[in-house]
Amino acid sequence: MKDDSNEDGRLTETDQKAIAPSEVSGRNYTENYTELLPSVDRILGMVQIAPTRVMLVHTSDNQNFVTEVDVVNRQVISTQKLAAFE
């Protein structure tokens, strides 16, 4: 997280997060990389769907989304809005 998105004067888990690529070791995470998902409130789940792709279920601004990410090429393949969870 980079910003106090809820403007409560603190950086906490309730602020929005940015999802951006890095090496497996965590190295090479820099501001030079494009943030794949810049305004994530919460990651609800993640599953590897292919050797180079993952599916993330996440919330942003009280809406649910599923996003397919190509981890090798470090790009979003698609994002779809989901119905509200009960």
VEXKE-290284 format. One record per residue: chain; z, y, x of N, C-alpha, C in turn. Coordinates in nm, 2 decimals. Last residue first. Layout:
BEGIN
node ch: A; npz: Z; npy: Y; npx: X; capz: Z; capy: Y; capx: X; cpz: Z; cpy: Y; cpx: X
...
***
This chain:
BEGIN
node ch: A; npz: -0.10; npy: -1.30; npx: -2.33; capz: 0.01; capy: -1.30; capx: -2.43; cpz: 0.14; cpy: -1.33; cpx: -2.37
node ch: A; npz: -0.32; npy: -1.09; npx: -2.15; capz: -0.24; capy: -1.21; capx: -2.16; cpz: -0.13; cpy: -1.20; cpx: -2.26
node ch: A; npz: -0.63; npy: -0.96; npx: -2.26; capz: -0.49; capy: -0.94; capx: -2.23; cpz: -0.42; cpy: -1.07; cpx: -2.24
node ch: A; npz: -0.93; npy: -1.08; npx: -2.11; capz: -0.85; capy: -1.04; capx: -2.22; cpz: -0.71; cpy: -1.03; cpx: -2.18
node ch: A; npz: -1.06; npy: -0.94; npx: -1.80; capz: -1.01; capy: -1.05; capx: -1.88; cpz: -0.94; cpy: -1.00; cpx: -2.00
node ch: A; npz: -1.35; npy: -0.82; npx: -1.64; capz: -1.23; capy: -0.79; capx: -1.71; cpz: -1.19; cpy: -0.91; cpx: -1.80
node ch: A; npz: -1.48; npy: -0.93; npx: -1.33; capz: -1.49; capy: -0.93; capx: -1.47; cpz: -1.35; cpy: -0.90; cpx: -1.53
node ch: A; npz: -1.67; npy: -0.88; npx: -1.04; capz: -1.54; capy: -0.86; capx: -1.11; cpz: -1.56; cpy: -0.85; cpx: -1.25
node ch: A; npz: -1.83; npy: -1.04; npx: -0.76; capz: -1.83; capy: -0.99; capx: -0.90; cpz: -1.68; cpy: -0.97; cpx: -0.94
node ch: A; npz: -1.82; npy: -1.02; npx: -0.48; capz: -1.94; capy: -1.08; capx: -0.54; cpz: -1.94; cpy: -1.03; cpx: -0.69
node ch: A; npz: -1.71; npy: -0.81; npx: -0.23; capz: -1.69; capy: -0.85; capx: -0.37; cpz: -1.82; cpy: -0.90; cpx: -0.42
node ch: A; npz: -1.70; npy: -0.91; npx: 0.11; capz: -1.75; capy: -0.83; capx: 0.00; cpz: -1.72; cpy: -0.89; cpx: -0.13
node ch: A; npz: -1.70; npy: -1.04; npx: 0.37; capz: -1.61; capy: -0.94; capx: 0.34; cpz: -1.66; cpy: -0.85; cpx: 0.23
node ch: A; npz: -1.83; npy: -1.26; npx: 0.45; capz: -1.91; capy: -1.14; capx: 0.46; cpz: -1.83; cpy: -1.02; cpx: 0.41
node ch: A; npz: -1.62; npy: -1.44; npx: 0.42; capz: -1.69; capy: -1.43; capx: 0.55; cpz: -1.76; cpy: -1.30; cpx: 0.56
node ch: A; npz: -1.53; npy: -1.42; npx: 0.16; capz: -1.44; capy: -1.38; capx: 0.27; cpz: -1.51; cpy: -1.37; cpx: 0.40
node ch: A; npz: -1.64; npy: -1.29; npx: -0.13; capz: -1.70; capy: -1.37; capx: -0.01; cpz: -1.61; cpy: -1.33; cpx: 0.11
node ch: A; npz: -1.46; npy: -1.31; npx: -0.43; capz: -1.48; capy: -1.24; capx: -0.30; cpz: -1.54; cpy: -1.34; cpx: -0.20
node ch: A; npz: -1.44; npy: -1.24; npx: -0.77; capz: -1.49; capy: -1.34; capx: -0.67; cpz: -1.52; cpy: -1.26; cpx: -0.54
node ch: A; npz: -1.18; npy: -1.15; npx: -0.99; capz: -1.28; capy: -1.10; capx: -0.89; cpz: -1.31; cpy: -1.22; cpx: -0.79
node ch: A; npz: -1.06; npy: -1.07; npx: -1.30; capz: -1.09; capy: -1.18; capx: -1.21; cpz: -1.20; cpy: -1.14; cpx: -1.12
node ch: A; npz: -0.81; npy: -0.87; npx: -1.45; capz: -0.94; capy: -0.89; capx: -1.39; cpz: -0.94; cpy: -1.02; cpx: -1.31
node ch: A; npz: -0.64; npy: -0.68; npx: -1.70; capz: -0.65; capy: -0.80; capx: -1.62; cpz: -0.79; cpy: -0.82; cpx: -1.57
node ch: A; npz: -0.47; npy: -0.36; npx: -1.70; capz: -0.58; capy: -0.45; capx: -1.74; cpz: -0.59; cpy: -0.57; cpx: -1.65
node ch: A; npz: -0.29; npy: -0.17; npx: -1.61; capz: -0.25; capy: -0.25; capx: -1.73; cpz: -0.37; cpy: -0.33; cpx: -1.78
node ch: A; npz: -0.41; npy: -0.09; npx: -1.36; capz: -0.40; capy: 0.00; capx: -1.47; cpz: -0.38; cpy: -0.07; cpx: -1.61
node ch: A; npz: -0.48; npy: -0.42; npx: -1.28; capz: -0.50; capy: -0.28; capx: -1.24; cpz: -0.50; cpy: -0.19; cpx: -1.36
node ch: A; npz: -0.41; npy: -0.75; npx: -1.17; capz: -0.40; capy: -0.65; capx: -1.27; cpz: -0.43; cpy: -0.51; cpx: -1.20
node ch: A; npz: -0.60; npy: -1.05; npx: -1.10; capz: -0.52; capy: -0.94; capx: -1.06; cpz: -0.51; cpy: -0.84; cpx: -1.18
node ch: A; npz: -0.72; npy: -1.33; npx: -0.94; capz: -0.68; capy: -1.28; capx: -1.07; cpz: -0.58; cpy: -1.17; cpx: -1.05
node ch: A; npz: -0.98; npy: -1.41; npx: -0.72; capz: -0.85; capy: -1.35; capx: -0.74; cpz: -0.83; cpy: -1.31; cpx: -0.88
node ch: A; npz: -1.13; npy: -1.67; npx: -0.56; capz: -1.13; capy: -1.60; capx: -0.68; cpz: -0.99; cpy: -1.55; cpx: -0.70
node ch: A; npz: -1.32; npy: -1.69; npx: -0.25; capz: -1.20; capy: -1.70; capx: -0.33; cpz: -1.21; cpy: -1.63; cpx: -0.46
node ch: A; npz: -1.55; npy: -1.86; npx: -0.03; capz: -1.52; capy: -1.77; capx: -0.14; cpz: -1.39; cpy: -1.80; cpx: -0.21
node ch: A; npz: -1.64; npy: -2.05; npx: 0.15; capz: -1.63; capy: -1.91; capx: 0.20; cpz: -1.60; cpy: -1.81; cpx: 0.08
node ch: A; npz: -1.62; npy: -2.30; npx: 0.03; capz: -1.57; capy: -2.28; capx: 0.17; cpz: -1.56; cpy: -2.13; cpx: 0.21
node ch: A; npz: -1.49; npy: -2.21; npx: -0.30; capz: -1.60; capy: -2.26; capx: -0.21; cpz: -1.55; cpy: -2.24; cpx: -0.07
node ch: A; npz: -1.27; npy: -2.13; npx: -0.42; capz: -1.36; capy: -2.19; capx: -0.50; cpz: -1.48; cpy: -2.25; cpx: -0.43
node ch: A; npz: -0.93; npy: -2.09; npx: -0.38; capz: -1.05; capy: -2.10; capx: -0.31; cpz: -1.15; cpy: -2.18; cpx: -0.39
node ch: A; npz: -0.74; npy: -1.86; npx: -0.58; capz: -0.79; capy: -2.00; capx: -0.56; cpz: -0.92; cpy: -2.00; cpx: -0.48
node ch: A; npz: -0.47; npy: -1.68; npx: -0.69; capz: -0.58; capy: -1.68; capx: -0.60; cpz: -0.62; cpy: -1.83; cpx: -0.58
node ch: A; npz: -0.29; npy: -1.45; npx: -0.91; capz: -0.33; capy: -1.58; capx: -0.86; cpz: -0.45; cpy: -1.57; cpx: -0.77
node ch: A; npz: -0.21; npy: -1.20; npx: -0.95; capz: -0.15; capy: -1.30; capx: -1.04; cpz: -0.18; cpy: -1.44; cpx: -0.99
node ch: A; npz: -0.12; npy: -0.91; npx: -0.79; capz: -0.21; capy: -1.03; capx: -0.77; cpz: -0.14; cpy: -1.14; cpx: -0.85
node ch: A; npz: -0.10; npy: -0.58; npx: -0.92; capz: -0.04; capy: -0.71; capx: -0.89; cpz: -0.14; cpy: -0.82; cpx: -0.88
node ch: A; npz: -0.25; npy: -0.35; npx: -0.90; capz: -0.11; capy: -0.34; capx: -0.93; cpz: -0.04; cpy: -0.47; cpx: -0.89
node ch: A; npz: -0.50; npy: -0.22; npx: -0.69; capz: -0.44; capy: -0.34; capx: -0.75; cpz: -0.29; cpy: -0.32; cpx: -0.78
node ch: A; npz: -0.73; npy: -0.05; npx: -0.60; capz: -0.62; capy: -0.02; capx: -0.69; cpz: -0.56; cpy: -0.14; cpx: -0.76
node ch: A; npz: -0.94; npy: -0.15; npx: -0.43; capz: -0.85; capy: -0.04; capx: -0.38; cpz: -0.73; cpy: -0.01; cpx: -0.47
node ch: A; npz: -1.07; npy: -0.42; npx: -0.30; capz: -1.01; capy: -0.38; capx: -0.43; cpz: -0.90; cpy: -0.27; cpx: -0.40
node ch: A; npz: -1.17; npy: -0.39; npx: -0.05; capz: -1.25; capy: -0.46; capx: -0.15; cpz: -1.20; cpy: -0.43; cpx: -0.29
node ch: A; npz: -1.21; npy: -0.12; npx: 0.16; capz: -1.12; capy: -0.19; capx: 0.08; cpz: -1.20; cpy: -0.26; cpx: -0.03
node ch: A; npz: -1.40; npy: -0.15; npx: 0.45; capz: -1.40; capy: -0.11; capx: 0.32; cpz: -1.29; cpy: -0.19; cpx: 0.24
node ch: A; npz: -1.25; npy: -0.08; npx: 0.77; capz: -1.30; capy: -0.18; capx: 0.67; cpz: -1.30; cpy: -0.12; cpx: 0.53
node ch: A; npz: -1.12; npy: 0.12; npx: 0.89; capz: -1.27; capy: 0.12; capx: 0.90; cpz: -1.33; cpy: 0.02; cpx: 0.81
node ch: A; npz: -0.85; npy: 0.08; npx: 0.89; capz: -0.91; capy: 0.17; capx: 0.78; cpz: -1.06; cpy: 0.17; cpx: 0.78
node ch: A; npz: -0.82; npy: -0.27; npx: 0.96; capz: -0.82; capy: -0.13; capx: 1.00; cpz: -0.88; cpy: -0.05; cpx: 0.88
node ch: A; npz: -0.74; npy: -0.56; npx: 1.08; capz: -0.73; capy: -0.49; capx: 0.96; cpz: -0.72; cpy: -0.34; cpx: 0.99
node ch: A; npz: -0.74; npy: -0.70; npx: 1.32; capz: -0.86; capy: -0.63; capx: 1.28; cpz: -0.86; cpy: -0.58; cpx: 1.14
node ch: A; npz: -0.52; npy: -0.98; npx: 1.25; capz: -0.58; capy: -0.87; capx: 1.33; cpz: -0.70; cpy: -0.81; cpx: 1.27
node ch: A; npz: -0.46; npy: -1.19; npx: 1.09; capz: -0.41; capy: -1.06; capx: 1.05; cpz: -0.46; cpy: -0.94; cpx: 1.13
node ch: A; npz: -0.58; npy: -1.42; npx: 1.15; capz: -0.45; capy: -1.39; capx: 1.22; cpz: -0.39; cpy: -1.26; cpx: 1.17
node ch: A; npz: -0.82; npy: -1.40; npx: 1.01; capz: -0.71; capy: -1.50; capx: 0.96; cpz: -0.58; cpy: -1.47; cpx: 1.03
node ch: A; npz: -0.89; npy: -1.05; npx: 1.00; capz: -0.91; capy: -1.18; capx: 1.05; cpz: -0.80; cpy: -1.27; cpx: 1.00
node ch: A; npz: -0.92; npy: -0.89; npx: 0.67; capz: -0.88; capy: -0.89; capx: 0.81; cpz: -0.92; cpy: -1.03; cpx: 0.87
node ch: A; npz: -1.01; npy: -0.68; npx: 0.39; capz: -1.02; capy: -0.80; capx: 0.48; cpz: -0.96; cpy: -0.77; cpx: 0.61
node ch: A; npz: -0.79; npy: -0.56; npx: 0.13; capz: -0.90; capy: -0.54; capx: 0.23; cpz: -0.90; cpy: -0.65; cpx: 0.33
node ch: A; npz: -0.66; npy: -0.42; npx: -0.15; capz: -0.70; capy: -0.55; capx: -0.09; cpz: -0.81; cpy: -0.53; cpx: 0.00
node ch: A; npz: -0.39; npy: -0.21; npx: -0.20; capz: -0.53; capy: -0.22; capx: -0.17; cpz: -0.56; cpy: -0.35; cpx: -0.10
node ch: A; npz: -0.16; npy: -0.15; npx: -0.47; capz: -0.20; capy: -0.20; capx: -0.34; cpz: -0.35; cpy: -0.20; cpx: -0.33
node ch: A; npz: 0.05; npy: 0.08; npx: -0.64; capz: -0.07; capy: 0.00; capx: -0.63; cpz: -0.10; cpy: -0.04; cpx: -0.49
node ch: A; npz: 0.41; npy: 0.03; npx: -0.66; capz: 0.29; capy: 0.11; capx: -0.63; cpz: 0.17; cpy: 0.02; cpx: -0.62
node ch: A; npz: 0.61; npy: -0.15; npx: -0.68; capz: 0.55; capy: -0.11; capx: -0.81; cpz: 0.43; cpy: -0.01; cpx: -0.78
node ch: A; npz: 0.72; npy: -0.20; npx: -0.43; capz: 0.63; capy: -0.31; capx: -0.49; cpz: 0.56; cpy: -0.26; cpx: -0.62
node ch: A; npz: 0.71; npy: 0.13; npx: -0.29; capz: 0.77; capy: 0.01; capx: -0.34; cpz: 0.67; cpy: -0.09; cpx: -0.39
node ch: A; npz: 0.77; npy: 0.42; npx: -0.15; capz: 0.67; capy: 0.32; capx: -0.14; cpz: 0.74; cpy: 0.19; cpx: -0.18
node ch: A; npz: 0.88; npy: 0.70; npx: -0.35; capz: 0.91; capy: 0.59; capx: -0.26; cpz: 0.78; cpy: 0.50; cpx: -0.26
node ch: A; npz: 0.84; npy: 0.89; npx: -0.55; capz: 0.90; capy: 0.94; capx: -0.42; cpz: 0.92; cpy: 0.83; cpx: -0.32
node ch: A; npz: 0.71; npy: 0.81; npx: -0.76; capz: 0.85; capy: 0.81; capx: -0.78; cpz: 0.92; cpy: 0.85; cpx: -0.65
node ch: A; npz: 0.42; npy: 0.79; npx: -0.81; capz: 0.49; capy: 0.92; capx: -0.78; cpz: 0.64; cpy: 0.92; cpx: -0.81
node ch: A; npz: 0.28; npy: 0.57; npx: -0.82; capz: 0.35; capy: 0.59; capx: -0.94; cpz: 0.44; cpy: 0.72; cpx: -0.93
node ch: A; npz: 0.16; npy: 0.57; npx: -0.56; capz: 0.07; capy: 0.58; capx: -0.68; cpz: 0.15; cpy: 0.61; cpx: -0.81
node ch: A; npz: 0.20; npy: 0.66; npx: -0.28; capz: 0.30; capy: 0.65; capx: -0.38; cpz: 0.23; cpy: 0.67; cpx: -0.51
node ch: A; npz: -0.02; npy: 0.46; npx: -0.07; capz: 0.02; capy: 0.58; capx: -0.14; cpz: 0.13; cpy: 0.55; cpx: -0.24
node ch: A; npz: -0.07; npy: 0.22; npx: 0.05; capz: -0.09; capy: 0.34; capx: 0.13; cpz: -0.03; cpy: 0.46; cpx: 0.06
node ch: A; npz: 0.00; npy: -0.12; npx: 0.08; capz: 0.00; capy: 0.00; capx: 0.00; cpz: 0.00; cpy: 0.12; cpx: 0.09
***
